Amino acid sequence: MTEKGKRVTAPMLRHRWDDAREEVVKEAVAAGDQALASRIGQLQFRDIRPKAASEIADIDHASLLLGHTKGDIIERVYRRIGALAKPTK
């Protein structure tokens, strides 16, 4: 939520991330650490919900964590668990 009580949208999060990253890059450049500024500039904003949903074994716990009432949404949208295969040799 914003200070005015509005919902934070995905583009708002993206712009806030970009602004914060640029601010820290400027601070690193001002401190004379160009290598750190370069590394910070390469940081990316990623959605980690699929990873979280895939690592939680209990579908009900994953649904609770991600704010969904039904586990089928978690199964269809977020879970990314591949088939387990036995070694060939």
Backbone torsions as a table, in degrees:
resi	resn	phi	psi	omega
1	MET	NA	145.6	176.0
2	THR	-82.5	176.5	177.5
3	GLU	-62.2	-27.0	-179.8
4	LYS	-90.6	3.6	176.3
5	GLY	88.1	9.0	179.1
6	LYS	-87.7	152.9	178.7
7	ARG	-69.1	137.9	177.7
8	VAL	-83.6	122.3	-178.4
9	THR	-91.1	168.1	178.9
10	ALA	-59.8	-45.1	177.3
11	PRO	-62.6	-34.9	177.7
12	MET	-63.9	-43.4	177.8
13	LEU	-61.6	-42.2	-179.7
14	ARG	-61.7	-46.0	-179.7
15	HIS	-66.2	-38.4	177.5
16	ARG	-64.7	-40.8	177.8
17	TRP	-61.5	-48.5	-179.4
18	ASP	-60.6	-43.4	179.9
19	ASP	-63.2	-44.1	-179.8
20	ALA	-64.6	-41.8	179.8
21	ARG	-63.2	-44.8	-179.8
22	GLU	-63.5	-37.3	178.6
23	GLU	-63.3	-42.6	-179.9
24	VAL	-70.3	-35.5	176.0
25	VAL	-61.7	-43.1	178.5
26	LYS	-61.5	-40.5	178.9
27	GLU	-64.7	-40.2	179.4
28	ALA	-67.0	-39.7	177.8
29	VAL	-65.6	-41.8	179.4
30	ALA	-64.0	-31.1	178.5
31	ALA	-81.5	-5.3	177.6
32	GLY	85.9	15.3	-179.3
33	ASP	-106.5	81.8	-177.2
34	GLN	-66.7	-34.9	179.4
35	ALA	-64.1	-43.5	177.7
36	LEU	-64.9	-41.0	178.7
37	ALA	-60.4	-39.7	178.7
38	SER	-65.0	-43.8	179.8
39	ARG	-65.4	-41.2	178.8
40	ILE	-64.7	-39.4	-179.7
41	GLY	-63.4	-20.4	-179.7
42	GLN	-90.2	-6.4	179.6
43	LEU	-62.6	142.5	-177.1
44	GLN	-121.2	147.8	176.4
45	PHE	-88.8	119.5	-176.4
46	ARG	-127.9	150.4	175.6
47	ASP	-88.4	116.7	-177.1
48	ILE	-100.7	7.5	-179.8
49	ARG	-60.9	-40.9	177.8
50	PRO	-61.9	-38.9	178.8
51	LYS	-65.3	-44.2	179.5
52	ALA	-62.8	-43.6	-178.9
53	ALA	-67.3	-32.6	-178.7
54	SER	-76.4	-29.0	-176.8
55	GLU	-85.7	-15.9	179.4
56	ILE	-89.7	119.8	-175.0
57	ALA	-68.0	-40.5	-177.2
58	ASP	-84.9	119.9	-177.1
59	ILE	-63.6	-31.8	178.6
60	ASP	-67.4	-38.5	177.3
61	HIS	-67.4	-39.3	178.1
62	ALA	-64.9	-40.7	178.6
63	SER	-62.9	-42.4	179.1
64	LEU	-63.7	-43.8	-179.9
65	LEU	-61.1	-42.8	-175.5
66	LEU	-89.6	-1.2	174.4
67	GLY	81.4	27.0	177.8
68	HIS	-108.2	148.8	-179.2
69	THR	-90.0	-23.0	-177.7
70	LYS	-118.5	137.0	-179.3
71	GLY	-71.0	-20.8	-177.7
72	ASP	-65.7	-29.6	176.7
73	ILE	-65.7	-41.7	178.6
74	ILE	-62.0	-44.7	-179.8
75	GLU	-61.8	-44.8	-174.8
76	ARG	-77.3	-37.4	-170.0
77	VAL	-100.3	-43.9	-168.3
78	TYR	-104.0	-35.3	-173.4
79	ARG	-68.0	129.8	179.0
80	ARG	-133.0	71.4	-179.4
81	ILE	-112.7	120.0	-178.7
82	GLY	-84.8	172.8	177.9
83	ALA	-73.0	144.7	176.7
84	LEU	-90.1	132.5	-178.9
85	ALA	-118.9	146.1	177.1
86	LYS	-83.6	148.1	177.6
87	PRO	-60.5	149.6	-178.9
88	THR	-77.1	-27.0	-179.6
89	LYS	-126.9	NA	NA
